[in-house]
Amino acid sequence: MLDSNNISIGTLTGVVNFGNVILTPTTTGQTFPEGAHLTFNVSLTTGAVPAGANITWTLTSNNKNGGGTINGGTAPVTSTSLKVTYVAPMFPVTDLLEVSLVDKNQVSLGHTSTLINIDSRLSITPDKPIDLGAQQTYTVSGTNGFVLPASASYKWTLTGTGSLPGGSTSTTTSPKVVYTAPLASHVDTLTVQVTDLATATIVAQGTLDINAGIIVWVGSSGSVTNKDSLPILATATVTLKEFKVDDTHVFFTGDSSDTQGYTYKLTCGSPSAPLLVTDNGDGTETVAMPSGCSILRTVDPPCYSTIPITAVIRTPTELRFPGATYVWSDDCYNAKTDAYPFTLYKQ
């Protein structure tokens, strides 16, 4: 996944060819490792590039923090050279390399482009939410054909509120590190940098976002019994925080909004004792929720609607609210009640 230092700002699809320009190698549709060095050459199908022609190379990235470099920089390169050297960054990215040619009289000879897809050499596992205060051992391994060096050091860096042995950084000689989650919900970023001790060079870097106490769900598939009811959550993204005190104690708080501008809040009172969880024998569990659990939908203050929540059926990837009742008002006075079962899916 893309982390806080590697945020996609768009999809590069503008591969074009105008005139008789040939760019080799053709990299569109291929994947290259982080740190890769590629030399590109330009030519014409009609023959040699005329003497004195100017060639302009331009590099664009889908990453807001940049991507690779051409001839050691990121600015467009204009010269009479028929080649350019591209160096990939040490993180996943998609770059677009464009080249245009004009003759000595500034008449266009054409232009073309190619996509350069850089993928991670590393995978950090497990990639799953972690309970607050819990410890987890994370392991890095090679991917996309990359093999970890026989003799390597691993520099782990943590950005966030959790901790590694020694604080926010830790260097190991094995591809593992122990992470301790914070006591308050947060998304931490774990980065590992692999150095080949035989050559004293950094050969790969990988990043993982760790959701500590935060689970994102999207919803929902719901149905109502009254055709006049306004479907809720159909276009909403709900962030639910799951606080797990012990194996049977869960309650939620969160909020969301939809494309119509309505806001929602899912609230629960903190239970004074562990919640009752029943194993249904089919891979699901039914969690009896504490009193006061409901979803509040603000329509036009002070008008609002509520969905009381008394039980939740949960699976590893779903939260089902089978017995929810939708109490709403279309004019702040005439309350209506509808059955509204719905499901939230883990994102």
VOPAGU-2260 file (C-alpha; in pm, 1 decimal, decimal comma):
REM VOPAGU-2260
SITE   aa  ch    i         X         Y         Z
SITE  MET   A    0       0,0       0,0       0,0
SITE  LEU   A    1     106,8     372,2     -42,0
SITE  ASP   A    2     225,0     528,7     278,0
SITE  SER   A    3     236,7     887,2     402,0
SITE  ASN   A    4     564,5     943,6     214,8
SITE  ASN   A    5     433,8     787,8    -104,0
SITE  ILE   A    6      94,4     933,6    -187,1
SITE  SER   A    7     -46,8     888,3    -533,3
SITE  ILE   A    8    -187,6    1205,7    -686,7
SITE  GLY   A    9    -315,1    1058,4   -1010,0
SITE  THR   A   10    -287,8     791,0   -1273,0
SITE  LEU   A   11     -44,2     839,5   -1557,4
SITE  THR   A   12    -192,1     705,6   -1878,8
SITE  GLY   A   13     -72,8     958,3   -2134,2
SITE  VAL   A   14     149,4     737,5   -2347,4
SITE  VAL   A   15     160,2     900,9   -2690,7
SITE  ASN   A   16     350,8     875,3   -3015,7
SITE  PHE   A   17     350,7    1148,0   -3274,7
SITE  GLY   A   18     563,2    1138,6   -3585,6
SITE  ASN   A   19     834,6     882,1   -3643,8
SITE  VAL   A   20     999,1     878,8   -3301,6
SITE  ILE   A   21    1114,4     550,5   -3146,7
SITE  LEU   A   22    1202,7     524,4   -2777,9
SITE  THR   A   23    1387,2     214,6   -2654,9
SITE  PRO   A   24    1345,6      25,1   -2439,3
SITE  THR   A   25     965,3      31,1   -2431,8
SITE  THR   A   26     880,2       2,7   -2063,2
SITE  THR   A   27     502,3      47,0   -2065,6
SITE  GLY   A   28     341,1    -263,2   -1916,7
SITE  GLN   A   29     659,2    -374,6   -1742,5
SITE  THR   A   30     766,0    -347,7   -1377,3
SITE  PHE   A   31    1111,4    -255,5   -1249,9
SITE  PRO   A   32    1261,2    -269,3    -900,6
SITE  GLU   A   33    1335,8      25,5    -675,7
SITE  GLY   A   34    1672,9     180,7    -754,6
SITE  ALA   A   35    1677,5      46,5   -1111,2
SITE  HIS   A   36    1900,3     218,6   -1370,0
SITE  LEU   A   37    1760,8     238,0   -1723,2
SITE  THR   A   38    1921,1     397,8   -2029,1
SITE  PHE   A   39    1676,5     518,8   -2293,6
SITE  ASN   A   40    1765,8     589,1   -2657,0
SITE  VAL   A   41    1567,8     787,0   -2912,8
SITE  SER   A   42    1571,2     738,6   -3290,1
SITE  LEU   A   43    1357,9     799,3   -3597,4
SITE  THR   A   44    1194,0     541,2   -3822,3
SITE  THR   A   45    1282,1     756,3   -4123,5
SITE  GLY   A   46    1655,2     741,7   -4059,1
SITE  ALA   A   47    1917,8     915,5   -3853,6
SITE  VAL   A   48    1828,4    1206,8   -3629,3
SITE  PRO   A   49    1939,4    1523,4   -3815,8
SITE  ALA   A   50    2255,3    1691,9   -3698,1
SITE  GLY   A   51    2187,2    1984,9   -3466,6
SITE  ALA   A   52    1846,1    1851,8   -3354,3
SITE  ASN   A   53    1745,1    1935,7   -2996,7
SITE  ILE   A   54    1601,7    1657,7   -2784,0
SITE  THR   A   55    1398,8    1737,0   -2471,7
SITE  TRP   A   56    1340,0    1470,9   -2206,4
SITE  THR   A   57    1067,2    1530,9   -1944,2
SITE  LEU   A   58     983,4    1314,9   -1641,9
SITE  THR   A   59     647,1    1326,8   -1461,3
SITE  SER   A   60     554,6    1124,8   -1150,3
SITE  ASN   A   61     223,9    1015,5   -1000,2
SITE  ASN   A   62     374,7    1069,8    -654,6
SITE  LYS   A   63     335,4    1408,1    -488,9
SITE  ASN   A   64     683,8    1371,9    -341,0
SITE  GLY   A   65     843,9    1300,3    -676,9
SITE  GLY   A   66     975,5     990,8    -844,2
SITE  GLY   A   67    1291,3     898,0   -1031,2
SITE  THR   A   68    1556,1    1115,2   -1192,1
SITE  ILE   A   69    1691,9    1165,1   -1543,3
SITE  ASN   A   70    2061,6    1239,9   -1579,7
SITE  GLY   A   71    2075,7    1295,8   -1203,8
SITE  GLY   A   72    1791,5    1548,4   -1173,1
SITE  THR   A   73    1418,0    1599,4   -1206,7
SITE  ALA   A   74    1409,9    1900,0   -1438,5
SITE  PRO   A   75    1358,1    1857,0   -1814,7
SITE  VAL   A   76    1679,5    1781,8   -2000,6
SITE  THR   A   77    1741,8    1942,3   -2341,0
SITE  SER   A   78    2051,1    1851,1   -2541,5
SITE  THR   A   79    2166,2    1694,0   -2866,7
SITE  SER   A   80    2229,7    1359,3   -2693,1
SITE  LEU   A   81    2022,6    1066,9   -2816,3
SITE  LYS   A   82    2010,2     900,6   -2474,6
SITE  VAL   A   83    1919,1     968,1   -2114,0
SITE  THR   A   84    1972,5     770,1   -1792,5
SITE  TYR   A   85    1676,6     712,7   -1561,7
SITE  VAL   A   86    1729,5     611,0   -1197,0
SITE  ALA   A   87    1429,4     481,8   -1004,0
SITE  PRO   A   88    1355,5     596,2    -647,4
SITE  MET   A   89    1363,8     363,1    -347,0
SITE  PHE   A   90     983,9     346,3    -324,7
SITE  PRO   A   91     699,4     235,6    -555,8
SITE  VAL   A   92     597,1     490,9    -816,7
SITE  THR   A   93     481,8     528,3   -1176,3
SITE  ASP   A   94     678,8     777,4   -1385,2
SITE  LEU   A   95     606,6     903,4   -1736,0
SITE  LEU   A   96     912,0     969,1   -1953,6
SITE  GLU   A   97     845,1    1190,5   -2256,0
SITE  VAL   A   98    1083,3    1285,8   -2534,9
SITE  SER   A   99    1034,2    1542,1   -2811,6
SITE  LEU   A  100    1258,5    1634,5   -3102,4
SITE  VAL   A  101    1294,5    1952,1   -3308,8
SITE  ASP   A  102    1543,8    2011,9   -3589,3
SITE  LYS   A  103    1789,0    2301,4   -3598,3
SITE  ASN   A  104    1513,2    2520,5   -3744,9
SITE  GLN   A  105    1280,6    2434,3   -3451,7
SITE  VAL   A  106    1054,2    2223,5   -3671,3
SITE  SER   A  107     902,6    1934,7   -3477,4
SITE  LEU   A  108    1024,3    1588,0   -3566,2
SITE  GLY   A  109     773,1    1424,3   -3331,0
SITE  HIS   A  110     744,6    1304,5   -2975,4
SITE  THR   A  111     669,5     988,1   -2781,2
SITE  SER   A  112     654,3     862,3   -2421,8
SITE  THR   A  113     666,3     552,1   -2206,6
SITE  LEU   A  114     546,0     459,8   -1857,8
SITE  ILE   A  115     799,2     336,1   -1602,0
SITE  ASN   A  116     638,9     136,6   -1321,7
SITE  ILE   A  117     855,1      90,9   -1012,4
SITE  ASP   A  118     740,1    -166,3    -761,2
SITE  SER   A  119     868,3    -251,4    -416,0
SITE  ARG   A  120    1136,3    -512,8    -371,0
SITE  LEU   A  121    1013,8    -571,3     -17,1
SITE  SER   A  122     704,6    -692,4     164,2
SITE  ILE   A  123     648,7    -631,0     536,0
SITE  THR   A  124     407,1    -868,8     707,9
SITE  PRO   A  125     161,2    -909,9     866,9
SITE  ASP   A  126     -45,3    -633,1     709,9
SITE  LYS   A  127    -342,0    -620,2     947,6
SITE  PRO   A  128    -478,6    -401,5    1228,6
SITE  ILE   A  129    -327,9    -441,6    1574,1
SITE  ASP   A  130    -492,4    -401,4    1913,7
SITE  LEU   A  131    -399,1    -104,7    2128,7
SITE  GLY   A  132     -99,2    -176,3    2349,9
SITE  ALA   A  133     -27,5    -507,3    2177,9
SITE  GLN   A  134     308,4    -626,8    2046,5
SITE  GLN   A  135     365,7    -762,6    1696,4
SITE  THR   A  136     674,1    -900,5    1524,0
SITE  TYR   A  137     703,3    -771,4    1168,2
SITE  THR   A  138     907,4    -955,8     905,7
SITE  VAL   A  139    1048,0    -820,2     580,9
SITE  SER   A  140    1098,5   -1043,3     277,9
SITE  GLY   A  141    1195,2   -1000,5     -84,7
SITE  THR   A  142     929,6    -973,6    -353,6
SITE  ASN   A  143     913,6    -938,8    -732,7
SITE  GLY   A  144    1214,4   -1170,2    -761,5
SITE  PHE   A  145    1431,7    -979,9    -515,0
SITE  VAL   A  146    1629,1   -1191,9    -266,0
SITE  LEU   A  147    1752,5   -1046,5      59,9
SITE  PRO   A  148    2134,5   -1034,3      79,1
SITE  ALA   A  149    2301,2   -1318,4     269,1
SITE  SER   A  150    2469,9   -1061,1     491,1
SITE  ALA   A  151    2252,2    -758,8     556,0
SITE  SER   A  152    2155,1    -501,8     812,3
SITE  TYR   A  153    1800,9    -375,3     853,2
SITE  LYS   A  154    1736,2     -20,7     969,6
SITE  TRP   A  155    1378,7      10,6    1098,1
SITE  THR   A  156    1222,8     353,9    1143,1
SITE  LEU   A  157     883,3     422,9    1299,4
SITE  THR   A  158     677,3     737,2    1246,8
SITE  GLY   A  159     383,9     760,2    1486,0
SITE  THR   A  160     299,6     699,3    1849,4
SITE  GLY   A  161     397,2     333,9    1888,7
SITE  SER   A  162     751,1     217,5    1957,5
SITE  LEU   A  163    1032,9     -11,8    1850,2
SITE  PRO   A  164    1304,8    -150,9    2076,2
SITE  GLY   A  165    1504,6     158,7    2161,2
SITE  GLY   A  166    1236,3     404,3    2053,9
SITE  SER   A  167    1160,3     515,0    1697,9
SITE  THR   A  168    1458,8     345,6    1527,5
SITE  SER   A  169    1610,2      -0,1    1550,4
SITE  THR   A  170    1885,6    -174,3    1353,1
SITE  THR   A  171    1883,6    -552,5    1328,4
SITE  THR   A  172    2081,7    -821,4    1151,0
SITE  SER   A  173    1772,0   -1035,9    1104,2
SITE  PRO   A  174    1471,6    -934,1     891,5
SITE  LYS   A  175    1245,9    -892,2    1196,3
SITE  VAL   A  176    1151,0    -622,5    1443,6
SITE  VAL   A  177     912,5    -605,9    1740,0
SITE  TYR   A  178     658,5    -320,8    1736,7
SITE  THR   A  179     452,7    -208,4    2037,2
SITE  ALA   A  180     123,2     -39,0    1955,7
SITE  PRO   A  181      24,3     284,1    2133,3
SITE  LEU   A  182    -256,5     305,0    2388,2
SITE  ALA   A  183    -454,8     551,3    2176,1
SITE  SER   A  184    -570,8     485,9    1819,3
SITE  HIS   A  185    -322,7     592,1    1553,1
SITE  VAL   A  186    -188,4     497,2    1210,9
SITE  ASP   A  187     187,7     444,3    1242,3
SITE  THR   A  188     430,4     407,2     951,5
SITE  LEU   A  189     704,3     142,9     967,5
SITE  THR   A  190     993,8     173,9     721,2
SITE  VAL   A  191    1282,1     -68,2     668,8
SITE  GLN   A  192    1601,5       3,6     477,9
SITE  VAL   A  193    1810,6    -296,4     372,8
SITE  THR   A  194    2186,5    -260,0     337,5
SITE  ASP   A  195    2403,8    -525,5     171,5
SITE  LEU   A  196    2699,5    -550,1     409,5
SITE  ALA   A  197    2916,4    -709,8     141,6
SITE  THR   A  198    2902,4    -395,6     -72,3
SITE  ALA   A  199    2796,2    -141,8     194,9
SITE  THR   A  200    2510,6     -24,8     -29,7
SITE  ILE   A  201    2140,2      27,0      33,3
SITE  VAL   A  202    1961,5    -223,0    -191,5
SITE  ALA   A  203    1593,9    -185,2     -98,3
SITE  GLN   A  204    1346,1       5,8     113,9
SITE  GLY   A  205     992,2     -87,5     214,8
SITE  THR   A  206     710,4      73,8     409,3
SITE  LEU   A  207     400,7     -47,5     591,4
SITE  ASP   A  208     117,7     150,2     749,0
SITE  ILE   A  209      11,0      -2,7    1081,7
SITE  ASN   A  210    -346,6      58,1    1195,0
SITE  ALA   A  211    -330,7      59,7    1573,2
SITE  GLY   A  212    -682,3      34,9    1711,7
SITE  ILE   A  213    -836,8     170,8    1389,7
SITE  ILE   A  214   -1042,3     -32,2    1144,8
SITE  VAL   A  215   -1196,6     128,9     837,9
SITE  TRP   A  216   -1526,5      -9,3     713,6
SITE  VAL   A  217   -1735,5      91,6     416,8
SITE  GLY   A  218   -2106,3      35,5     378,1
SITE  SER   A  219   -2355,9     -70,9     315,9
SITE  SER   A  220   -2596,2    -318,0     163,2
SITE  GLY   A  221   -2921,7    -231,1     327,4
SITE  SER   A  222   -3292,7    -257,7     263,6
SITE  VAL   A  223   -3588,3     -71,7     407,5
SITE  THR   A  224   -3953,6    -163,3     434,7
SITE  ASN   A  225   -4089,8     183,9     360,8
SITE  LYS   A  226   -4025,6     311,0       7,8
SITE  ASP   A  227   -4030,4     668,1     135,6
SITE  SER   A  228   -3734,2     604,2     364,3
SITE  LEU   A  229   -3407,6     770,0     279,7
SITE  PRO   A  230   -3134,6     504,4     233,4
SITE  ILE   A  231   -2846,7     581,1     464,3
SITE  LEU   A  232   -2481,5     481,3     449,1
SITE  ALA   A  233   -2520,7     378,0      86,6
SITE  THR   A  234   -2247,5     617,4     -18,8
SITE  ALA   A  235   -2079,6     676,3     316,6
SITE  THR   A  236   -1737,2     576,9     442,3
SITE  VAL   A  237   -1742,5     498,9     811,6
SITE  THR   A  238   -1436,4     499,0    1033,8
SITE  LEU   A  239   -1493,5     273,5    1332,7
SITE  LYS   A  240   -1249,5     247,2    1618,7
SITE  GLU   A  241   -1246,9     -95,4    1778,4
SITE  PHE   A  242   -1125,0     -90,3    2137,1
SITE  LYS   A  243   -1055,1    -444,2    2249,7
SITE  VAL   A  244   -1008,2    -457,4    2626,3
SITE  ASP   A  245   -1012,3    -835,0    2629,1
SITE  ASP   A  246   -1135,0   -1112,1    2401,7
SITE  THR   A  247   -1501,5   -1034,7    2463,7
SITE  HIS   A  248   -1510,9    -659,3    2510,3
SITE  VAL   A  249   -1579,0    -443,2    2203,6
SITE  PHE   A  250   -1745,9    -108,6    2152,2
SITE  PHE   A  251   -1735,5     150,1    1877,1
SITE  THR   A  252   -1721,2     518,3    1809,7
SITE  GLY   A  253   -1689,5     687,1    1472,0
SITE  ASP   A  254   -1839,8     921,9    1217,9
SITE  SER   A  255   -1897,5     951,3     846,1
SITE  SER   A  256   -2066,8    1149,7     572,9
SITE  ASP   A  257   -2229,9    1081,6     238,4
SITE  THR   A  258   -2244,9    1247,8    -101,8
SITE  GLN   A  259   -2567,1    1427,6     -12,1
SITE  GLY   A  260   -2393,6    1615,8     267,1
SITE  TYR   A  261   -2558,1    1430,0     555,1
SITE  THR   A  262   -2343,4    1343,0     853,6
SITE  TYR   A  263   -2354,8    1033,1    1071,2
SITE  LYS   A  264   -2222,4     943,7    1411,7
SITE  LEU   A  265   -2199,7     593,9    1553,7
SITE  THR   A  266   -2179,0     608,8    1930,8
SITE  CYS   A  267   -2189,0     363,3    2217,5
SITE  GLY   A  268   -2173,7     404,9    2587,9
SITE  SER   A  269   -1871,5     239,8    2747,6
SITE  PRO   A  270   -1984,8     -91,7    2898,9
SITE  SER   A  271   -1912,6    -148,8    3265,0
SITE  ALA   A  272   -1840,9    -518,1    3205,4
SITE  PRO   A  273   -1714,8    -731,0    2915,9
SITE  LEU   A  274   -1969,6    -771,1    2640,3
SITE  LEU   A  275   -2150,2   -1095,8    2582,2
SITE  VAL   A  276   -2017,8   -1263,6    2268,1
SITE  THR   A  277   -2188,3   -1574,8    2130,5
SITE  ASP   A  278   -2015,8   -1807,2    1883,9
SITE  ASN   A  279   -2277,8   -1889,5    1621,1
SITE  GLY   A  280   -2089,4   -2198,0    1497,2
SITE  ASP   A  281   -2080,3   -2073,1    1136,3
SITE  GLY   A  282   -1774,9   -1850,1    1147,2
SITE  THR   A  283   -1968,8   -1557,0    1289,6
SITE  GLU   A  284   -2009,1   -1412,2    1636,9
SITE  THR   A  285   -2297,7   -1213,9    1780,6
SITE  VAL   A  286   -2191,9    -927,2    2005,7
SITE  ALA   A  287   -2455,4    -789,4    2242,5
SITE  MET   A  288   -2394,5    -413,3    2242,8
SITE  PRO   A  289   -2421,0    -195,5    2555,7
SITE  SER   A  290   -2717,6      35,0    2601,1
SITE  GLY   A  291   -2712,0     365,7    2422,3
SITE  CYS   A  292   -2559,7     241,9    2095,9
SITE  SER   A  293   -2702,2     414,0    1790,8
SITE  ILE   A  294   -2625,6     581,1    1461,8
SITE  LEU   A  295   -2736,3     944,3    1455,0
SITE  ARG   A  296   -2804,5    1094,7    1112,3
SITE  THR   A  297   -2823,6    1472,4    1100,6
SITE  VAL   A  298   -3061,9    1583,5     826,3
SITE  ASP   A  299   -3113,8    1952,8     893,0
SITE  PRO   A  300   -3058,8    2042,7    1257,1
SITE  PRO   A  301   -3252,9    2003,6    1473,0
SITE  CYS   A  302   -3404,0    1731,5    1252,5
SITE  TYR   A  303   -3228,6    1396,4    1275,2
SITE  SER   A  304   -3283,5    1023,1    1253,9
SITE  THR   A  305   -3144,1     740,5    1463,4
SITE  ILE   A  306   -3072,7     370,9    1427,3
SITE  PRO   A  307   -3051,3     201,9    1768,2
SITE  ILE   A  308   -2794,3     -80,9    1770,4
SITE  THR   A  309   -2851,7    -367,4    2012,6
SITE  ALA   A  310   -2643,9    -644,0    1854,0
SITE  VAL   A  311   -2376,3    -687,7    1590,8
SITE  ILE   A  312   -2289,6   -1002,0    1399,0
SITE  ARG   A  313   -1921,7    -990,8    1313,8
SITE  THR   A  314   -1690,2   -1186,4    1085,8
SITE  PRO   A  315   -1324,0   -1116,1    1007,9
SITE  THR   A  316   -1433,6    -885,5     723,9
SITE  GLU   A  317   -1790,0    -775,9     802,0
SITE  LEU   A  318   -2005,4    -610,7    1066,6
SITE  ARG   A  319   -2371,2    -696,7    1023,5
SITE  PHE   A  320   -2649,7    -502,8    1191,6
SITE  PRO   A  321   -2946,2    -735,7    1130,6
SITE  GLY   A  322   -3192,7    -594,2    1382,2
SITE  ALA   A  323   -3142,0    -223,8    1328,1
SITE  THR   A  324   -3452,0      -4,6    1330,0
SITE  TYR   A  325   -3449,0     320,2    1137,1
SITE  VAL   A  326   -3639,6     593,3    1322,8
SITE  TRP   A  327   -3661,5     906,4    1112,7
SITE  SER   A  328   -3857,6    1220,8    1040,4
SITE  ASP   A  329   -3896,4    1397,1     708,1
SITE  ASP   A  330   -4034,5    1716,3     855,7
SITE  CYS   A  331   -3911,8    1713,9    1218,7
SITE  TYR   A  332   -4260,4    1621,4    1338,9
SITE  ASN   A  333   -4392,1    1300,9    1179,0
SITE  ALA   A  334   -4166,8    1021,8    1301,2
SITE  LYS   A  335   -4151,4     700,3    1098,0
SITE  THR   A  336   -3998,0     365,9    1185,1
SITE  ASP   A  337   -3852,7     117,0     939,0
SITE  ALA   A  338   -3650,6    -200,5     969,2
SITE  TYR   A  339   -3305,7    -131,4     828,2
SITE  PRO   A  340   -3059,7    -420,6     831,7
SITE  PHE   A  341   -2722,4    -324,0     685,9
SITE  THR   A  342   -2364,3    -444,6     661,9
SITE  LEU   A  343   -2028,1    -272,5     685,4
SITE  TYR   A  344   -1732,3    -425,0     500,5
SITE  LYS   A  345   -1367,8    -400,1     600,7
SITE  GLN   A  346   -1180,3    -180,8     356,5
